[in-house]
Amino acid sequence: MTTDVVLLDLAATDPDQYLVRHGEAGRGPGWRLASDLAAPEAWPAVARAYADDLGSRSVVVGGSCALQGYAWRVATLSVGRWVAAGHGVPLAEVPLRVRLRSGRTVGLAVGAFGADAGPSTPEDLAADLVRHLSPLVEASRTVSRLTPRVAWGNVGSAVASAWRRAHDAAGPQQGEAVLEAARACLDAPAWPWPEVPLDWQARPDLPLRYRRSTCCLIRLAPEHRACTACPDLEPAENDRRWSEAEAERAPAPRIPVGAHVGG
């Protein structure tokens, strides 16, 4: 479905992160229009499927995690494309299809758009994500019953995770410029939060990390624990878990960084 060279190059470099494939039309079992997720009636099944996959009886947990997972996958495409080429994916305009499995976003098919289409600044990228995600957030809340603050906190964490991957993939020479773009994106006026729902923790001796101000609730599922960035953990425990996760994580494949980053 996609004909965008930049997205295809990103996916070829890091296929587990950038969920687009050459020739993928977004048809068949599990695929649907992304806009379908703006309908409240879509979310009971999505939340139930995710909860079942976690071994939980709570659709609150399932709906929370499903929203965050979708937001992360979509933000990853737009952030990655902006870092590489100076324009994000025009989510408010482009046809977009999503493949769900057990409530999880496992595939995205992006319609064709022009090379210079899409948001061109971190702030514009934020506004485009807000336009795309706002109806999905509201629809998901009809089943998850999350407060707006918690639901949008999930989105904020998802967007931060997308920027963190781009930061790691950019390499040390351009990492600081990517982090500055990430801060500008998450501090943009378009977001419906009075202050950024996380705190970046950037130190020269440690990989980039952040601490959330809201919880995604995955810790309420059986045999799951609070995530590395959970606000309910003591800062020292956050640091320990980030270090533990970093030791187990493969290095991010390098992606190209355009001259616009830090320019």
N, C-alpha and C positions, 0 to 999 in steps of 0.2 A: 504493500500500500504506500509506503514512504518512498519518495524519490530524492530525499535530501541526503546529499553526499556526506555532510558533516555528521549527521546522526548515524549513518551507516559506518563511517570510519570510527566513531566512538564505540559503537557496538562491536566492531571487529577487534578493537583494542581491548575492550573490557566487557565481554558479553554478559556476564552475570550482573553487571551494574546497569547497563543501558539496554533496556528490553525492547529493542527493535531489530528486525531481521530483514534482509533483502528479500523482496518478493512476498513478504507476509501481508496478506490481505485482511486479516482480522475477521475471518469467517470460520464457522464450524463450532463444535461444542465448546462451551465456556466463554465464547466471545460475545460481546454486546457493545452497543454504543456507550461511550463514557457518559454521555448526557443522560442515559437511563438511570445512572446513580444519583441524579438530582431528584428522582421521584421517591418519596418516602416508602412506597410499597416495595421498593427493591431491597430495602435494608434488613427486614426481619430474616430473610433467607441468608443474606451475606453475613450478618452478625452471628446467626446460629451456626453457619458452616465454619466460621473462624473459631468460635467458641468450642465447637466439637473438636476441631483440630488441635486446640490447646488442652483438651481434656477438661474443659470447664462447662458448667451448666449456665453460666451467666452470659446473656446476650449483651450486657453492658460492657464486659471485657472484650467480647468479640467485636462489637461495633466500634469500640475505641481503637482497637488494634487494626481493624480493617481500614478505617479512615486514615490512620497514620501511615499504613503501608501504601495505600493508593497515593496519598499526597507525596510521599517520599519518591515513589517511582516516577511520577510526573515531574516533580521538581528536579530530579536528577537529569532528565532529558533537557529541560530548559536551561538549567544552570550549566551543564556540560557544554551545550551548544553555545551559550553566551561566552564562556571562557575560551572556547576554541575559535569562535568565528565572529563574536561581537553582537550576535543576535540570539535571543532565546527562541523557543518554539512559540508561535503565536496561538496560544491555547484557546484564546477567546474566539478564534476564527477558524482554525484548521479542523477538519474532520478527525476525530480521535476515537479509536475503539480499544477496549480493554478486555483482557482475558483473565478470568478469575478461576482459581482452583482452591477449594476449601476456604473461600472468602479472601484469599490472598491474591494480590495483583502479580501475575506471573508473565504477562505479555502486554505490550502496547503496540498498536499499529497507527501510524501517523500519516494523515493525508498529505498530498503534495502542497508545497508553498514555496514562494520565491526566496532566493538566497538572502535578500536584504529584508525579508519580512520578519516580524517578531520584535520583542522589546530589545532596546539597544543600550539601556543602562540598568544597573542593579535595581534602582527604584522602579523603573518601568517593568522589570521582570516581576517584582513583587506585586505590582498592580495587576498584571496579567494573571498571576497565580490566584490572587484574591477573586478576580472576576470568575475564573474557572471553578475555584473550589468552594466559593460561598454557598451555592445551592446544594452542593454535596454535603457540606458541613451541616447545614440545616436539616437536610433529609436524614442524615445518619443520626442526628440527635433525637429524632422521633422514636428510635428504638433503643439507642444507648443511654438516653436521658442525661448525657453529659451536660454540664454547664457550658455556655459559650467560652468561658475562660479556659476550661480544660480541653474542650474540643479544638480550639484554636492553638492552645499550647501544644497539642499533638502535631498540628500543622507546622508550627514554628520549629519543633524538634525535627520534623521530617525535612524541612527546608535547610536547617542547619546541617543535617547529616549529608544532604546533597552537596552543600558547599564544602564540607569537610573532605568528602571524597575528591572533589575537584582540587582542593588545596593539596592533598597528599599526592595526587596524580600530577600536579604542576611541577613538583620538585622544589627543593629548598630555595633556589634563586628567585622564584616568582611566587612562593608561598605567601609571603607577607602581603603582596599586592592582591592576591586572591582573597585573603582574610579581610582586607579592607573593603573589598567589594561585597563580601558576605555580610559584614557589619552594616554597610550601606543598605543592602537589600532588606535585612531583618529590622532595620530601624526606619524603613520607608513609611511615609504617612498613610499609605493605602491599607496597611494592616489594621484589623479591628481590635488592637490591644493598646492600652495606654503606655506600656513599656515592653521592651523585648522580653519574651517569656523564657529567656535563658541567659546564661552568663558565659561568654567565651573565656577560656583559660589557656592563654598562649604563653608558653615559656620556651626559651631557647633549648633547654635540656629535655623537653618532653614533647611528644606528638600533640598536635592541636586537639583540644577536647572542650567540652562545654558541660554546664550543669543546668538542668531544667528548673523551672519554677512550678511546674505542674507534673502530675504523674500519669503515665499512659495506662495504668491499672493491670499490666500483664503480671505483676507480682501476685495478683489475686487468683491466678490460675494455678491448678495443682502442679507441683514440681517445677514451678517457675519462680524466679526471684526478681527483685527490683533490678532494673536495667542500670547500666554503668553511669548514666547521667541523672538518676532519680533524685528528686529534691528531698526525699525522706531519708536519705543516707547522710551520714556525717561526711564532710568534705574529704577527710582522710580515707574513708572507705570508697568514695567516688574515685579518688586518685588510684587506690589499690586496684579497683576493678578496671579502670581504663588501662592501667599498666598490664594487667592480666590479659585483657582482650587484645592489646597491642602485640603481646608476645605470641599470641596464637594466630594473628591475622597476617595473611600474605600481603606483601607490599602492593600498593596500587599501581597498575600499569600506567606508564607515563602517557599523558595526553598532550596535544599541542596547546599552547597558550598564545592567543593573539596579542598583537602589539598594543591593542586598546587597554589591556589589563595593566593598571598602574600608569597608563599614559596620561 
